[in-house]
């Protein structure tokens, strides 16, 4: 090769990318003019806290994602008429154009609920007998009974709830919020994921950063042992030597960034530095020895597994795991973590719903109520939004697959389901929306998932129409081409 050619290439790149020529700076400024979230932050810390567009009501979010879809008619939305019509078929006109995951339409019949509902609190909010502790915090809760979605299978439905659309490669809502606001924690990620039970259908696609820089992706933390795999230094590597190595690696990455201008290199630098700081902060986070016995008991951190197991919701000591994760979520928001996604699976009760629903509800009921009460007692609930929801509901029809015991479970149901919210600017003690007398469809105040997303962003001081990122020639946002803020939810 002619020895002058590499130098000629370098000179052209320098001319286009260095600030000396001015062209590189003009290009970057032009791009960042439409990218306010990134423009407001130093390149060395893409997670630096940024100002909201308007006064926020929430600073943090804990999303208790019940993957697999809890049955709204057995937990949140009592339907006496459904019990009256138990065993009867629906009119053919109601199911002609409906797609089910597994139900055989020709022989499907309605299935009533064995659950008893009780009114709680001054607001008189009704909960199933499986959720007595949740009922005790009714006056702090907003119950939305009129949710609906476009998807009837788990992975697309979970992507819809977490990412706003049922497609791969999109940022999750925790990534969007950190992209818009950054994080107030210097030593922990801005977006943390904790899991309990069997694991969700969507897996890591539910906490990806998609086309946003990888800095904004969710970080999966374990509740025992090393919080992150390979976080501990190998034997014989002192922190001082590790710091020297990281400084050298940082200089190499900064040199490469100056040449290439790739934002992922900046994300890589920030990730290495955060991992170094996490080596001290993360073990302290999961160490619960400083918590009082009263707090541990309130969450149920040491609860034993019941004699009656839950096949779909159980993986090891699930009761302890979920309770511990709820307590860890509170400790995270105390330390400035912006978004905690606590995923519990699975609620996919196609058969034996009474036994398996009882198990799952027992897993979440005590810790979830304790979390809200604990945040409130510590003065954190006003600025911490707590959400509990699945990806859709369950059919009023019993499932009748040939290989299953007929009418002991419920199929997937996108037309109506329920969602709970508390804190973070939410007006508690109210039930919003209504479904028909069998829980099939919404009859009042319908709420699409993108409406929920728009309202969630609004609580954080973010306009869902303005929080965008240009990718492949178009501006993307969490709410895609829909979404509206529901003012009635907001205190």
N, C-alpha and C positions, 0 to 999 in steps of 0.2 A: 504493500500500500504506500502511496505517496505520503511522506512524513508530514507535509503541510495540511493534508485533508482534515485530520482530527482537530487541528488548531482552527481551521476555517469553520468547522461545525461549532466549536466552542464559542467562537467569536459571535456567530449568528445567535446562538442561544443566549449569550450574555446580553446582546443588544436588545433582545425581546423581553428578558426577565429581570434584569437588574434595574434598580431605581435610578441609576446614573442616566440611562437613556430616557427615563420617564414613561416609556410605553408600557412596561410591566406594571408600574404603579397605577397608571390610568386604567389598565384592564382589570386589576384587582379591585380598585375603587368602584368601577362600574358594576362588577359582579356583586360586591358587598352592599351596594346601595339598595338592592332588593333583598338583602339577606341580613336584616337588622340584628337577628339573634347572634350571628357570628361577628358582625362588625363591632359590636359593643364590647367584645372580650379580647384580652391579650392572647396572642398566638401561643404563648407558653402555658396558658391554662384555659382551654376551651370550655371548662365547666365552671369558670368564675361566675358568681352570682350576677345576674343582670336585672335591671328594673322592669317591672311589668308595664304593660301599655296603659293600664289604669289601676286604681286602687284595688288590690286583691283582697279577698276574704280568706283564702286558704294559702298556706305556705307549703304544706306537705300533703301527701295522699297515701293511705294504706288501702289497697284494693284486695279484698278477700275474694278471690276468683274461685267459684265453685264449679270446676270443670266437669262436664258430663251432663249438666242441666238438672237442677232440682225441680221437683214437681210443685208447681205453684198451687195446684188445687189440694195438695196434701199438707202444705206448710203455711201459705200466706193468704190464700184467696178461697175462703169457705164457700161451698156450693151445695146447699141443701137440695136444690132441684136435681142436681146430678145424682144424689143418692136416691131420690124418688124414681128417677128414670133408669136406675141400674139394670143392666141386662137388655135394654132396648136398643135397637139400631138407630142411627141417625138417618134423616131423610137423604135419599140418594143425591139430591141436588147439592147438599152441603159437602159431599166428598168427591163429586165427579171430577173436578179440576184440581184436586189436592194430591200432592205427592207425599207419600209416607216413606220412611226409611225401611220399615219392616211390616207394618200392619197389612193384612189381607182385607181389602175393602169389603168384599162380598159377605164376609161373616163377622165383621167387626161390630161390637156392641159397646155401649157406654159402661163405664166402671166407676161406681161410687167410691167414696173415701171412707176408711175406717177411723179416721182421725177426728178428734173432738177439738173444737175451737173455743178459745176463751178471750174475752175482752180485757185489755191491760191498760193501766195508766189513766190519767185524766182524759186522754184523747179517745179511749175506748178502742184502740187498735187491736185487731184480732190476730191471734197466732195459734198455730197447731199445738196440741198437747206435747209435741216433740220439742218445742222451743220455749220452755217456761222461763229460762234465764233471759233470753232475748226479749220476751214480753216485759220483763222488769225495766227495760230501758226504752219502752215504747215512746215515752214523751220526748226522747232525744232523737227519734227516728223519723225519717220520711220513708213511707212505703209507697212505691210506685207499682200499681197493679196493671198498668196498661202498656207495658213494654212490648215491642214486636221487632222482628228481624227479617232479613231476606233469605236466610240460610237455614236448612233443616238437617244438615249433617255436622258432626262435631268439629272437624278441623276447619272447614270454612266458617262455621258459626263462631268458633273461638277466635279466628283471625278477624272476623267482623267486629267482635266485641273489643279486642285488644288493639286492632290496627285501623278500624274504620271501613275496611273493605275485605272481601274474602280472597285476597290474592297474596302470593308469596312476595317477599322482598320489600315489604312496606315497614316503616317505623311503627313501633308500638306506642301507645299513648304516653307511657313513662318516658320514652325517648323524646317525643314531641315536647313534653313539658320541660324536660331538662335542656332541650335545644332552645326553647324560648326563654327560660329563666335561669339556667345553670343550677348549681347546687350550693348550699351553704355549708357543706362539709368539706374540709380540706383533706381529711384522712380516710374517707370512705367514699365509695362510688355514689353518684347522684341518683342512681336507679339500681335497686337491689331486688333480687328474686329469691324467694324461699318456697320450697315445695314440701307437701305432705301427701301421703297416700300413694296411689299407683303411678301417678304422673299423668299429665294431660295428653290428649291426642295430638295437640299442636306442638308440644315440646318447645325447643328453643326458638321456633318461628314466632312465638308469642311474646318474646322480649328482645327481638332483634332491633337494631337501629336502621335496617333497610338501607336506603340511599343516603341517609344522614351519616356523618362521620362516626366511626365505630366508638368514639368516646361516649356517645349517647346510648349505647346498647345497655341492656340490663345485665348485671353481674350476678350469677348464680352463687349464693352462699350456702354452705352447709351449716347445720345448727350444732354439729359436734365435730370434734377433731379439728384439723386445719379448716378454717372457714372457706378457704379457696385452696384447691389442690396445688401442691408445689409452692405454697406461700412461704413455708419455712425454709431457711437456708440449709444447704447440704452440710453435713458434719465437716467441720474444719474450715468453713468459710466465714470469717468474722465480718461483722457489718462494715468495718472500715474498708476492707478489701472489696466488698461488694459495692460500696459507694464509689471507689476509684474506678471499678469496671463500668458502673452506670454512667459516670461522668464522661468516660472515654466514648461509650456508646452514644451518649447524647451529642457529643461533638460531631461524631460521624453522621448521625441523623440530621443534625442542623446543617451540616455541609451539604448533604444530599437534598434537604429541603430547599436550600438556597438555589440549587441547580434546577430541581424539578418543579418546585412550587406545588407539590402534591399535599393536600390537606390531611391525607391519611398518615403521612409521616409525622405531622404535628400530633395527630391522635396517638401514634405509636410512642412518641416521646412522653406525652402526658400519661399514657397508660403505665409505662415503666416507672415513672416517678410516683404515681398513685400506688402502684403495687409495693413500692419500697416503703411508703408511709403506712400502708395497710398492714405491713408485717407487725407493727406494734399496735395499731388501732383495732384491727379485726379480732385478735384473740381477747382483748379487753372487752369488746362488744359482746361476745358470746359467753363470757364468764358471768354467770348469774349469782355468784356467791355474795355479791353486795346487795342483792334484793332481799327484802324482808320475807320471813316465812308466810306472813299474811298475804303478801303479793303473790308468792309462788302458789299458795293454796287457792287464791282467788282465780287465777288463770287455770289451775289444774295441771300444773307442770309435771307432777308425779302421779297423775291418774293411771291406774292399771287398766289394761285392756279388759273389756267385759267378756263374760263367758260366751255370749252370743256374738260370733264374728260377723264382719261385713265383707263379703268377698270382693266387691268392686271398690270399696273405700278403704280397705285395709292393706297396709304394707308395713310390717314390723309393728312397732309401738306407736300407732297412728295418733291415739289420743294424746300421748305425751308430746309427740312431734308437733302437732298443730298448736297445742297450748304454748309450747316453747316458742314457736315461730311468731305467735301473736305477741308474746312478751318481747321478743327480739325486735319486732316491728316498732313497738313503742320506744325501745331504746334507740333505734335507728333515727326516728324523727327527732328525738331529743338531741341527737348528734348532727342534725342538719341534713340527713338523707332526704332528698326531695320526693321520691316515689318508691314505695315498697309494694311489690306484687307478691301476695301470698297465695300460692296456687294449691288447691286441694282437689284431688280426684280419687274416685270417680262417682258421679251421681247418675250414671247411665243405667237406670233401673228398668230394664226390659222385663224382668221377672222378679218374683219374691220382693215386691216393693215394700211391703210392711216391715219385713225383717231388715232389709238392707237400708231403707230410709231411716229406720230407727237408729241403726249404727251410725250412719253419717251425721244425722242431726245431733246425736250425742257428742260426736267429735267436735262440732263447731259451736254448739250452743253456749256452753260455759265460757270458753276463752274469748269468743267474740263479744259477749256481754261484758266480760271483765275488761277487755281492751277499751271499749267505749267509756266505761265507768272510770277506769284508771286515767285515761287521757283527760276526762272531765275533772277529776279530783286534782290533777296536777296543773290544771289551767292550760292544757294543750289542745283540748277538743275544738275550741273556737277557731284555731288555725290549722287543724288537721282534719282533712276530709276522709271519712271512712266509708267505703263502698263494699257491699256484698251482693254478688250477682253471678249467675251462670250465663251460658251462651244462648239459651232459649228455654222453653218450658217443656211440659210433658202432656201428652194427649189425654183428654177426658175419656177417650176410648181405651179399653183394655187391649193389650197386645195379644195377638192370636196366631203367632207363628207356629207352624206345625211341630217343630222340635222343642218348643217351650210349653210349660203348663199355661194353658190359655187364661187370659184375663187375670194374671197375677202381677203384671207390670204395665208400664206405659211407654209409648213410642215418643220420638222427638216431635216437638210442637213449636213452630216459629211464630204462630199467630198471636200468642199472648203469653206473657210471663211476668214475674215480679222481681223487683230490685229494692234493696235497702240502702239508705244513705244516712250519715250523721255527721255533725260538726262541719267545720270549714265553710261556714256561711249558709248552711242548709237550715231551713225552718222545720224543726222537728215537730212531732206530734200530729202529723197529718198523713192521710191516705190520699194519693193522687191517682185519678183514673179509675176506670171500671171495666170489667169484662161481663159477658153475657151470663145467663143463669147456669150454664154448665162449664164456664171457663174456656170456651172455645176461641172466641174472638173479642177484640176490644170494642166497647160500645161508647166510651166517653174518654176524651183527652188522650188520644193515642200518642205514644212516644216511641219514635224510631231510635235505634242505637246511636245514630249520628246526632240526634237531638240531645241525648245524654252527653255525648262527647262535647258538643258545643257549649253546654251548660257547665260541664266540668272545667273546660278551659276558661270560661268566663269567671268562674270562682277564683281562678288563679290570676286574674287580671289580664287574660289573653283573649284577643278577638280571633275566633276560629276562622274568620275570613281573611285575616291578615297574617296569621302564623302559617307561612308557606315556605316551600323549598323547591327551587327550579331543578328539574331532573328530566333528562331526555326531551327537552323542548317544551315542557309544560310545568305549571306551578301545581304542586301537590299540597294537600293539607289533610289533617286527620279526618275531617268531616266530608272529604271528597267533594261532591257537588251538592250536598244537602246540609241538613243540620239547622236547628234554631235554638236559641237560648230560651229556657222555660223559666220565666220570671217568678212564677208562683212557688217554685221550689226555694227561692232565695230569701233569707231573713232580711 
